[in-house]
């Protein structure tokens, strides 16, 4: 693993500090922030998961109990893999691993053994925390070799044994230092083994502070959060665990698969003020559920969005229906947030760079920075970005002289607003011209009969590639494809017109909730219909 200069004693970039509101203290680590919340609000409800609840006092005891157990197993300075669904056990495992000075490895609990094997082999954990009775539990330890597998929630290791133990009040273990390794998260990918993103306690705490700066929550009362994003992903980790703890807030999580109707009803019943948010598909599903009910969500104050492009019509529909906007921004496992939410008047932008974040647009060969409004690859650097990738030398990573290559295509306008136009690898070259899928998707999604659109490039003997688009209808009927083709002709130059538009029930997504371009190309290859259909 390489590091671009991590030093816990070094000043932050350009000698500046991360801006923190007056009502939020500056903490060395998220473990310190959690401990303060336990002391400051011991009787406040911290977690609600179905019928199960934990106060901050009980939360603190559970974290202390599991942390002590991990410490006895030699987890300090090692890696602890966590394979748990959202819920109290997952939240406790995250904070207990960090409290035990272990580096926590967050893995999707739905992964099959063959998907887990390369990740566990790369992570080489000392302990694996999994759900009691999980189908992949018996095989989880095989690729990890030396790892001890613990079934959290079983008779021998569960939260009940710690909840009523007052001896667990107060610190018992040495607190982690800012420079200690904190998390290992594997980036979502459609091919090959994802890269392991490494953060320290320092970069993790700075990330929490930057998220709170970009999505400020209540200053005069405890918020109630609803979290649906998987806590094994950077967004769910922050919006479902760490940022609520930073404000000593209450978090509601949901057992079982995502059910929009149940989420909406729960948000109304418990007067949720912060929706943990996520990608556009989550908001679309909730919007459909709200439209079919008489729900009162007037308590809702903050709606963060990220992880996928948000069509302009979705922004407008959410604002019309809820009376509050989606605050969309841009981030990734390597650095979150990259931008703070956009100005509502800047349609199509994901906002300006977050505190201490530097953003450049460079040519695809690394030249630049490019002038305003020219499209190129987005480069960034910030004190809260990753310190490196596990088991990869610098030549194998995305670092370039201390800057991180994001792999995203975008542009900056004259006032510093960031616009995302696609992925470098997804750019389509039609007869020598660059075509960015998101530009086509935006035009198609602007039509009221289109709920979602995704465009990919497919081989063409004459032009090299051609764009083909897949759409999900907004209603029961089938959109008129000729109308959509005319819309593209009116708003796009000819080489950007989709050669074909296909209607599908849903857009396939990767485990990281991004459009699965390979799956869409496979759909095209399997189809018999000609172009222009």
For each residue, the residues with C-beta under 8 A, 3 or more apart:
1: 198 387 388 389 390 391 392
2: 388 389 392 393 394 397 399
3: 6 387 388
4: 381 387 388 399 402
5: 10 402
6: 3 179 200 202 203 387
7: 10 179
8: 177 178 179 200 202
9:
10: 5 7
11: 15
12: 15 16 17 18 206 356 383
13: 16 356 358 381 382 383
14: 356
15: 11 12
16: 12 13 356
17: 12 20
18: 12 206 209 210 213 355 356 383 384
19: 209 213 355
20: 17 24 25 26 209 212 213
21: 24 212 213 216 219
22:
23: 219
24: 20 21 209 212 246 247
25: 20 33 36
26: 20 209
27: 30 32 33 36 205
28: 32 175 177 178 201 202 205
29: 32 33 98 175 176 177 178 182 201 202 204 205
30: 27 33 34 95 98 182 201 204 205 208 242 245 246
31: 34 35 95 98 99 175 176 201
32: 27 28 29 35 36 175
33: 25 27 29 30 36 37 205 208 242 245 246
34: 30 31 37 38 60 63 95 99 245
35: 31 32 38 39 60 171
36: 25 27 32 33 39 40 248
37: 33 34 40 41 46 56 245 246 248
38: 34 35 41 42 56 57 59 60
39: 35 36 42
40: 36 37 248
41: 37 38 44 56 222 248
42: 38 39 55 56 57 60
43: 55 56 57
44: 41 55 56 222 248 250
45: 48 53 54 55 250
46: 37 54 55 56 58 59 245 250 251
47: 52 53 54 59 88 91 250 251 253
48: 45 52 53 250 251 252 253 270
49: 52 53 86 87 88 252 253 254 255
50: 254 255
51:
52: 47 48 49 87 88
53: 45 47 48 49
54: 45 46 47 58 59 62 88 159 163
55: 42 43 44 45 46 58 59
56: 37 38 41 42 43 44 46 59 60 248
57: 38 42 43 60 61 169
58: 46 54 55 61 62 163
59: 38 46 47 54 55 56 62 63 91 92
60: 34 35 38 42 56 57 63 64 168 169
61: 57 58 64 65 162 163 164 165 166 168 169
62: 54 58 59 65 66 88 92 96 159 162 163
63: 34 59 60 66 67 92 95 96 99
64: 60 61 67 68 96 99 162 168 169 171 172 173
65: 61 62 68 69 96 161 162 165 168
66: 62 63 69 70 92 93 96 152 157 162
67: 63 64 70 71 95 96 97 99 100 173
68: 64 65 71 72 100 168 172 173
69: 65 66 72 73 157
70: 66 67 73 75 80 96 97 100 102 127
71: 67 68 74 75 76 100 101 173
72: 68 69
73: 69 70 126 127 148
74: 71 78 126
75: 70 71 78 80 97 100 101 102 126 127
76: 71 100 101 102
77: 101 102 180
78: 74 75 102 103 125 126 127
79: 102 103 104 105 123 124 125 126 184
80: 70 75 93 97 100 102 103 104 105 125 126 127 128 129
81: 104 105 107 120 123 125 127 128 129 140 144 147
82: 90 93 94 97 104 105 106 107 128 129 232
83: 107 108 109 111 116 128 129 130 131 134 136 137 140
84: 87 89 90 93 109 129 130 131 152 231 232
85: 90 109 131 230
86: 49 90 227 228 230 231 236 240 253 254
87: 49 52 84 90 91 253 255
88: 47 49 52 54 62 91 92 159 253
89: 84 92 93 131 152 153 159
90: 82 84 85 86 87 93 94 231 232 241
91: 47 59 87 88 94 95 231 240 241 251 253
92: 59 62 63 66 88 89 95 96 159
93: 66 80 82 84 89 90 96 97 104 129 152
94: 82 90 91 97 98 104 106 231 237 241
95: 30 31 34 63 67 91 92 98 99 241 245
96: 62 63 64 65 66 67 70 92 93 99 100
97: 67 70 75 80 82 93 94 100 102 103 104 129
98: 29 30 31 94 95 101 102 104 176 182 201
99: 31 34 63 64 67 95 96 173 175 176
100: 67 68 70 71 75 76 80 96 97 173
101: 71 75 76 77 98 173 174 176 180
102: 70 75 76 77 78 79 80 97 98 126 127
103: 78 79 80 97 180 181 182 183 184 198
104: 79 80 81 82 93 94 97 98 182 183 184
105: 79 80 81 82 119 123 125 183 184 185
106: 82 94 183 184 185 231 232 233 237
107: 81 82 83 111 116 119 120 186 232
108: 83 111 115 230 232 233 511
109: 83 84 85 130 131 134 136 232
110: 511
111: 83 107 108 115 116 119 136 511
112: 115 116 136
113: 116 117 136 139 140 142
114: 117
115: 108 111 112 118 119
116: 83 107 111 112 113 119 120 136 139 140 143
117: 113 114 120 121 142 143
118: 115 121 122 143 193
119: 105 107 111 115 116 122 123 186 193 194 196
120: 81 107 116 117 123 124 125 128 140 143 144 147
121: 117 118 124 143 144
122: 118 119 193 196 390 391
123: 79 81 105 119 120 144 184 196 390
124: 79 120 121 144 145 146 147
125: 78 79 80 81 105 120 128 144 147
126: 73 74 75 78 79 80 102 146 147 148
127: 70 73 75 78 80 81 102 147 148 149 150
128: 80 81 82 83 120 125 140 141 144 147 148 149 150
129: 80 81 82 83 84 93 97 150 152
130: 83 84 109 134 136 137 140 149 150 151 152
131: 83 84 85 89 109 134 137 151 152 153
132: 137 151 152 153 154 158
133: 137 151 153 154
134: 83 109 130 131 137 140 151
135:
136: 83 109 111 112 113 116 130 139 140
137: 83 130 131 132 133 134 140 149 151
138:
139: 113 116 136 142
140: 81 83 113 116 120 128 130 134 136 137 144 147 149
141: 128 144 145 147 148 149
142: 113 117 139
143: 116 117 118 120 121
144: 81 120 121 123 124 125 128 140 141 147
145: 124 141
146: 124 126
147: 81 120 124 125 126 127 128 140 141 144
148: 73 126 127 128 141
149: 127 128 130 137 140 141
150: 127 128 129 130 157
151: 130 131 132 133 134 137 154 156 157
152: 66 84 89 93 129 130 131 132 157 158
153: 89 131 132 133 157 158 159
154: 132 133 151 157 158
155: 158
156: 151
157: 66 69 150 151 152 153 154 161
158: 132 152 153 154 155 161
159: 54 62 88 89 92 153 162 163
160: 163 164
161: 65 157 158 165
162: 61 62 64 65 66 159 165 168
163: 54 58 61 62 159 160
164: 61 160
165: 61 65 161 162 168
166: 61 169
167:
168: 60 61 64 65 68 162 165 172
169: 57 60 61 64 166
170:
171: 35 64 175
172: 64 68 168
173: 64 67 68 71 99 100 101
174: 101
175: 28 29 31 32 99 171
176: 29 31 98 99 101 180 182 201
177: 8 28 29 180 201
178: 8 28 29 200 201 202 205
179: 6 7 8 200 201 202
180: 77 101 103 176 177 200 201
181: 103 184 198 199 200
182: 29 30 98 103 104 176 199 200 201 203 204
183: 103 104 105 106 197 198 199 204 237
184: 79 103 104 105 106 123 181 196 197 198 390
185: 105 106 196 197 199 232 233 234 237 333
186: 107 119 194 195 196 197
187: 194 195 197 332 333 334 512
188: 194 510 511 512 513 514
189: 192 193 194 510
190: 510 516 517 518 519
191: 518
192: 189
193: 118 119 122 189
194: 119 186 187 188 189
195: 186 187 389 390 392 397
196: 119 122 123 184 185 186 389 390 391 392
197: 183 184 185 186 187 333 334 386 389
198: 1 103 181 183 184 386 387 388 389 390
199: 181 182 183 185 203 204 207 386 387
200: 6 8 178 179 180 181 182 203 204 387
201: 28 29 30 31 98 176 177 178 179 180 182 204 205
202: 6 8 28 29 178 179 205 206
203: 6 182 199 200 206 207 383 384 385 386 387
204: 29 30 182 183 199 200 201 207 208 242
205: 27 28 29 30 33 178 201 202 208 209
206: 12 18 202 203 209 210 356 383 384
207: 199 203 204 210 211 238 335 336 337 384
208: 30 33 204 205 211 212 238 242 243 246
209: 18 19 20 24 26 205 206 212 213 246
210: 18 206 207 213 214 336 337 354 355 356 357 384
211: 207 208 214 215 238 239 243 336 337
212: 20 21 24 208 209 215 216 217 243 246 247
213: 18 19 20 21 209 210 216 340 354 355
214: 210 211 327 329 337 339 340 341 351 354
215: 211 212 243 274 302 304 327 329 341
216: 21 212 213 219 302
217: 212 223 243 247 249 273 274 301 302
218: 221 222 223 247 249 273 301
219: 21 23 216
220:
221: 218
222: 41 44 218 247 248 249 250
223: 217 218 244 247 249 250 273 274 301 302
224: 249 250 252 270 271 272 273 274 299
225: 239 240 244 249 250 251 252 272 273 274 275 276
226: 251 252 263 266 267 270 272 274 275 276
227: 86 231 236 239 240 244 251 252 253 276
228: 86 253 254 258 263 276 278 282
229: 233 235 236 239 240 276 277 278 282 307
230: 85 86 108 233 236
231: 84 86 90 91 94 106 227 236 237 240 241
232: 82 84 90 106 107 108 109 185 236 237
233: 106 108 185 229 230 236 237 333 512 513
234: 185 237 238 331 332 333 336
235: 229 238 239 276 277 278 306 307 331 336
236: 86 227 229 230 231 232 233 239 240 241 276 278
237: 94 106 183 185 231 232 233 234 240 241 242
238: 207 208 211 234 235 241 242 243 336
239: 211 225 227 229 235 236 243 244 276 277 278 304
240: 86 91 225 227 229 231 236 237 244 251 253 276
241: 90 91 94 95 231 236 237 238 244 245 251
242: 30 33 204 208 237 238 245 246
243: 208 211 212 215 217 238 239 246 247
244: 223 225 227 239 240 241 247 249 250 251 274
245: 30 33 34 37 46 95 241 242 248 249
246: 24 30 33 37 208 209 212 242 243
247: 24 212 217 218 222 223 243 244
248: 36 37 40 41 44 56 222 245
249: 217 218 222 223 224 225 244 245 274
250: 44 45 46 47 48 222 223 224 225 244
251: 46 47 48 91 225 226 227 240 241 244
252: 48 49 224 225 226 227 266 267 270 272
253: 47 48 49 86 87 88 91 227 228 240
254: 49 50 86 228 258 259 262 263 266
255: 49 50 87
256: 259
257:
258: 228 254 263 282 285
259: 254 256 262 263
260: 263 264 285 286 288 289
261: 264 265 289 293
262: 254 259 265 266
263: 226 228 254 258 259 260 266 267 286 289
264: 260 261 267 268 286 289 290 293 295 297
265: 261 262 268 269 293 295
266: 226 252 254 262 263 269 270 272
267: 226 252 263 264 270 272 275 295 297 300
268: 264 265 271 272 295 296 297
269: 265 266
270: 48 224 226 252 266 267
271: 224 268 299
272: 224 225 226 252 266 267 268 275 297 299 300
273: 217 218 223 224 225 299 300 301 302
274: 215 217 223 224 225 226 244 249 300 301 302 304
275: 225 226 267 272 300 302 303 304
276: 225 226 227 228 229 235 236 239 240 304
277: 229 235 239 282 283 303 304 305 306 326
278: 228 229 235 236 239 281 282 283 305 306 307 513
279: 282 283 305 306 307 308 513 514
280: 283 284 305 308 309 310 311 314 452
281: 278 284 285 308 452 507 509 513
282: 228 229 258 277 278 279 285 286
283: 277 278 279 280 286 287 303 305 310 314 318 326
284: 280 281 287 288 314 451 452
285: 258 260 281 282 288 289
286: 260 263 264 282 283 289 290
287: 283 284 290 291 314 317 318 321
288: 260 284 285 291 292
289: 260 261 263 264 285 286 292 293
290: 264 286 287 293 295 297 321 322
291: 287 288 321
292: 288 289
293: 261 264 265 289 290
294:
295: 264 265 267 268 290
296: 268
297: 264 267 268 272 290 300 322
298: 323
299: 224 271 272 273
300: 267 272 273 274 275 297 303 322 324
301: 217 218 223 273 274 324
302: 215 216 217 223 273 274 275 327
303: 275 277 283 300 318 322 324 325 326 327
304: 215 239 274 275 276 277 326 327 328 329 341
305: 277 278 279 280 283 310 326 327 328 329 341
306: 235 277 278 279 328 329 330 331 336 337
307: 229 235 278 279 512 513 514
308: 279 280 281 513 514 515
309: 280 420 438 441 442
310: 280 283 305 314 315 326 328
311: 280 314 315 441 442 445 446 452 453
312: 315 316 347 348 442 445 446
313: 316 317 445 446 448
314: 280 283 284 287 310 311 317 318 326 445
315: 310 311 312 318 319 325 326 328 347
316: 312 313 319 320
317: 287 313 314 320 321
318: 283 287 303 314 315 321 322 324 325 326
319: 315 316 322 323 324 325 326
320: 316 317
321: 287 290 291 317 318
322: 290 297 300 303 318 319
323: 298 319
324: 300 301 303 318 319
325: 303 315 318 319 344
326: 277 283 303 304 305 310 314 315 318 319
327: 214 215 302 303 304 305 341 342
328: 304 305 306 310 315 341 342 350 351
329: 214 215 304 305 306 337 338 339 340 341 342 350 351 354
330: 306 337 338 339 350 351 418 420
331: 234 235 306 335 336 337 338 339
332: 187 234 335 336 338 406
333: 185 187 197 233 234 336 386
334: 187 197 385 386 398 404 406
335: 207 331 332 338 357 380 382 384 385 386 404
336: 207 210 211 234 235 238 306 331 332 333 384
337: 207 210 211 214 306 329 330 331 340 354 357
338: 329 330 331 332 335 353 354 357 359 378 380 382 406 418
339: 214 329 330 331 342 350 351 352 353 354 357 359 418
340: 213 214 329 337 351 352 353 354 355
341: 214 215 304 305 327 328 329 350 351
342: 327 328 329 339 346 349 350 351 352 417
343: 346 349 351 417
344: 325
345:
346: 342 343 349 351 417
347: 312 315
348: 312 419 442
349: 342 343 346 413 417 418 419
350: 328 329 330 339 341 342 418 419 420
351: 214 328 329 330 339 340 341 342 343 346 417 418
352: 339 340 342 415 416 417 418
353: 338 339 340 357 358 359 380 416 418
354: 210 213 214 329 337 338 339 340 357 382
355: 18 19 210 213 340
356: 12 13 14 16 18 206 210 382 383 384
357: 210 335 337 338 339 353 354 380 381 382
358: 13 353 380 381 382
359: 338 339 353 378 379 380 412 416 418
360: 368 369 378 379 380 403
361: 368 369 370 374 375 376 377 378 379 410 411 412
362: 366 367 368 369 370 376 377 379
363: 366 367 368 370 376 377
364: 376 377 424
365:
366: 362 363 400
367: 362 363 370
368: 360 361 362 363 376
369: 360 361 362 379
370: 361 362 363 367 374 375 376 411
371: 374
372: 411 412 413 414
373: 411 412 413 414
374: 361 370 371 411
375: 361 370 409 410 411 421 434 436
376: 361 362 363 364 368 370 409 410 411
377: 361 362 363 364 405 406 407 408 409 410 424
378: 338 359 360 361 406 408 409 410 418 420
379: 359 360 361 362 369 400 403 404 405 406
380: 335 338 353 357 358 359 360 385 403 404 406
381: 4 13 357 358 385 402 403 404
382: 13 335 338 354 356 357 358 385
383: 12 13 18 203 206 356
384: 18 203 206 207 210 335 336 356
385: 203 334 335 380 381 382 404
386: 197 198 199 203 333 334 335 389 404
387: 1 3 4 6 198 199 200 203
388: 1 2 3 4 198 392 397 399
389: 1 2 195 196 197 198 386 392 396 397
390: 1 122 123 184 195 196 198
391: 1 122 196
392: 1 2 195 196 388 389 396 397
393: 2 396 397
394: 2 397 399
395:
396: 389 392 393
397: 2 195 388 389 392 393 394
398: 334 404 405 406 407
399: 2 4 388 394 402 403 404 405
400: 366 379 403 404 405
401:
402: 4 5 381 399
403: 360 379 380 381 399 400
404: 334 335 379 380 381 385 386 398 399 400
405: 377 379 398 399 400
406: 332 334 338 377 378 379 380 398
407: 377 398 423 424 425
408: 377 378 420 422 423 424
409: 375 376 377 378 420 421 422 423 424 427 436
410: 361 375 376 377 378 418 419 420 421
411: 361 370 372 373 374 375 376 418 419 421
412: 359 361 372 373 416 417 418 419
413: 349 372 373 416 417 419
414: 372 373
415: 352
416: 352 353 359 412 413
417: 342 343 346 349 351 352 412 413
418: 330 338 339 349 350 351 352 353 359 378 410 411 412
419: 348 349 350 410 411 412 413
420: 309 330 350 378 408 409 410 438
421: 375 409 410 411 436 438 439
422: 408 409 426 427 436 437 438 439
423: 407 408 409 426 427
424: 364 377 407 408 409 427
425: 407
426: 422 423 437 456 457 517
427: 409 422 423 424 434 435 436 437 457
428: 434 435 436 437 455 456 457 465 466 467
429: 432 433 434 435 457 464 465
430: 433 435 457 463 464 465 466 467 495 496
431: 462 463 464 495
432: 429 464
433: 429 430 495
434: 375 427 428 429
435: 427 428 429 430 439 440 457 467 495 496
436: 375 409 421 422 427 428 439 440
437: 422 426 427 428 440 441 454 455 456 457 467
438: 309 420 421 422 441 442 455
439: 421 422 435 436 442 443 492 496
440: 435 436 437 443 444 453 455 467 469 488 492 496 498
441: 309 311 437 438 444 445 453 454 455 469
442: 309 311 312 348 438 439 445 446
443: 439 440 446 487 488 491 492
444: 440 441 447 450 453 455 469 471 484 487 488 498 501
445: 311 312 313 314 441 442 450 451 452 453
446: 311 312 313 442 443 450 487
447: 444 450 479 483 484 487
448: 313 474
449: 473 474 475 477 479 480
450: 444 445 446 447 453 471 472 473 474 479 484
451: 284 445 471 472 473 474
452: 280 281 284 311 445 471 472 507
453: 311 440 441 444 445 450 469 470 471 472
454: 437 441 469 470 507 515 517 520
455: 428 437 438 440 441 444 467 468 469 470 498
456: 426 428 437 467 468 470 517 520 521 524
457: 426 427 428 429 430 435 437 465 466 467 468
458: 465 466 468 499 521 524 525
459: 464 465
460: 463 464 465 466 499
461:
462: 431
463: 430 431 460 466 495
464: 429 430 431 432 459 460
465: 428 429 430 457 458 459 460
466: 428 430 457 458 460 463 499 531
467: 428 430 435 437 440 455 456 457 496 497 498 499
468: 455 456 457 458 498 499 500 501 502 524 531
469: 440 441 444 453 454 455 498 500 501 502
470: 453 454 455 456 501 502 503 504 507 520 523
471: 444 450 451 452 453 479 484 501 502 503 504
472: 450 451 452 453 503 504 505 506 507
473: 449 450 451 476 477 478 479 503
474: 448 449 450 451 479
475: 449
476: 473
477: 449 473
478: 473 503
479: 447 449 450 471 473 474 483 484 503
480: 449 483 484
481: 484 485 501 503 533
482: 485 486
483: 447 479 480 486 487
484: 444 447 450 471 479 480 481 487 488 501
485: 481 482 488 489 497 498 501 532
486: 482 483 489 490
487: 443 444 446 447 483 484 490 491
488: 440 443 444 484 485 491 492 496 497 498
489: 485 486 492 494 497
490: 486 487
491: 443 487 488
492: 439 440 443 488 489 496 497
493: 496
494: 489 497
495: 430 431 433 435 463
496: 430 435 439 440 467 488 492 493
497: 467 485 488 489 492 494
498: 440 444 455 467 468 469 485 488 501
499: 458 460 466 467 468 531 532
500: 468 469 529 530 531 532 533
501: 444 468 469 470 471 481 484 485 498 533
502: 468 469 470 471 523 524 527 529 533
503: 470 471 472 473 478 479 481
504: 470 471 472 507 523
505: 472
506: 472
507: 281 452 454 470 472 504 515 516 520
508: 515 516 519 520 523
509: 281 513 514 515 516
510: 188 189 190 513 514 515 516
511: 108 110 111 188
512: 187 188 233 307
513: 188 233 278 279 281 307 308 509 510
514: 188 279 307 308 509 510
515: 308 454 507 508 509 510 520
516: 190 507 508 509 510 519 520
517: 190 426 454 456 520 521
518: 190 191 521 522
519: 190 508 516 522 523
520: 454 456 470 507 508 515 516 517 523 524
521: 456 458 517 518 524 525
522: 518 519 525 526
523: 470 502 504 508 519 520 526 527
524: 456 458 468 502 520 521 527
525: 458 521 522
526: 522 523
527: 502 523 524
528:
529: 500 502 533
530: 500 533
531: 466 468 499 500
532: 485 499 500
533: 481 500 501 502 529 530
